[in-house]
Amino acid sequence: MKSRILLLFLICFSLTPQASSQDTCGRPLVDEAVYRPFQNEFAVGESVAYSCRTGHQLQSGHASLNRICQADLTWSSVEFVCERQSCGFPDTPSNGHIVGDTYTFGNTIEYFCNTGFELSTGASSVRSNCVPVVGSDPPTVEWSVATAPTCSRVPCPNPPNIANGRFEDSGVAYEYGARIEYFCDNGFKSNEASPIHRTCDENGTWGDPPQCLVDYDCDFENFRQPTCGYSNTRWSREFRRDGLSGRSYVLHRSSDDATLTSAALTIEPPGACLSFYYRGTLGGTRLEVSQTTPGTSDTSLSGGISESDWQEAKIDLTPSNNVEFNVKVSGDPADVEIDDLTLNLSPCVPCPNPPNIANGRFEDSGVAYEYGARIEYFCDNGFKSNEASPIHRTCDENGTWGDPPQCLEPFPMTTAPPSVQTSTTRRMSTTTTMTTVQPTGAVPTTTAPPSVSTTFASIQLTVDGRRVVEPKVILPKSGNEASTEDTNTLAPPTGRPLSVPAIVGIAVGAVAVVLILSFIVYFCHAKKKGIPGVPMSL
């Protein structure tokens, strides 16, 4: 019974007319929009209503959001556009910048601080996204980070302290861009040019600190450091109109013992040279320069001062570690002055004037030469040095300049005339015979004067690249010579040179040969070409 009922149901269902998919419109999809009612097929005449997706809005100027399934089973045209909503221009951070230039829904920007500034969070950057506002009506969007982050200057630690110097403390916290100035204490000088500045960089660091080194050179002009790197006892700084430079400051002692004592230093081999100028009045005053090392004392200079004009003192200091030296005046309370105290880290070795050189010169400094002095040589015009330029010489620890350079004359270059081709000259000496003409019937007599000989010179003439002829020219030569073979040289023969008549004869003979050969060549060429007016035979 059940099987009969099921069969009857199937027959009835098959006989019932069904809607065909060919008579419907498909899904009406539109970019960035959704439709209602949501189904896959629509009958002719049915319509759908659209709304823009989240984060989008209807573009201005468009109103209709409906479409209809038409009789030809197509949807009516789309008469609206859904565009992304904008979060607007983001807030710009002070001392920072934004990376990203698209400010609509779904896009991201990133905040960065400028050089020397940092975020309070310590992060390198902050991201902000354009997102929908939850529960807004109508729907809208906004930046996830509504306010730009704060960029603060990078903090800097206190500047580093330095030995024998200091910096000007501002008394406030240091930040990126802060600038300070260092100063060396009296008796010390910086290893850098003044003023000595340091600036806190974008990483919050001050860089390498300067160094303040002991200053052993004193011209006493600096008011802040009148005795440089020396401890001073009873020397006073005074102005003199007749100083070494006409108007200068000097150290003056007028009573009691006055001493300048250097800071400890290491003198490397081969030694150092202490120099200064001094003058004083007559009396029992003594000037001493002593070198002191731990446990020893050596007086290098000791003597009375009796000169009223400036005198120069040069004292060698021997190599030693932790050495001090003293410049001391003692004795009667007479006036004594010193100036321009200098320490050179090389011995007081005098050097002679540099040697002069042939065809060259050197630049003269005009002052006495000492160890370490350096000069430059130059060659005169037309001469070239045997060394690469510049040509320097330095006076060594022995007071010598070494071997001087040489200025040589460049070797001349010679070239043969481009239109002349010559072959090797061959010389052959032989005895010349002279025949004396006798009367008819007499027997000729042949004699050979002992003082006459002949030289055969070979001349090769080339025309259009072809050798034409190689005649021999007989040239007179004095003296008897045995026959010799080809010497293969262009050099003149040894012995006495040719006389002027001989040279003239050679020249005339050569010209004659060239003219004859030229005529022969021209004649042969004309004959071959059949030039009119030229006889076909001689």
Buried (B, 14 or more C-beta within 10 A) or exposed (E): EEEEEEEEEEEEEEEEEEEEEEEBBEEBEBEBBBBEEEEEEBEEEBBBEBBBBEBBBBEEEEEEBEBBBEEEBEBBEBEBBBBBBBBEEBBEBEBBEBEEEEBBBBBBBEBBBBEBBBBEEEEEEBEBBBBBEEEEEEBBBBBEBEEBBBBBBBEBEEBBEBEBBEBEEEEEEBBBEBEBEBBBBBBBBBEEEEEBEBEBBBEBEBEEBBBBBBBBEBBBBBEEBBBBBBEBBBBEBBEBEEBBEEEBBBBBBBEEBBBBBBBEBEBEEBBBBBBBBBBBBEBEBBBBBBBBBEEEEBEBBEEBBBEEEBBEBBBBBBEBEEBBBBBBBBBBEBBBBBBBBBBBBBBBBEBEEBEEBEBBEBEEEEEEBBBBBEBEBBBEEEBBBEEEEEBEBEBBEEBEBEEBBBBBEEEEEEEEEEEEEEEEBBBBBBBBEEEEEEEEEEEEEEEEEEEBBBBBBBBBBEBEEEEBEEBBBEBBBBEBBEEEEEEEEEEEBEEEEBEEEBEEBBEEBBEEBEEEBEEEBEBEEBBEEEEEEEEEEE
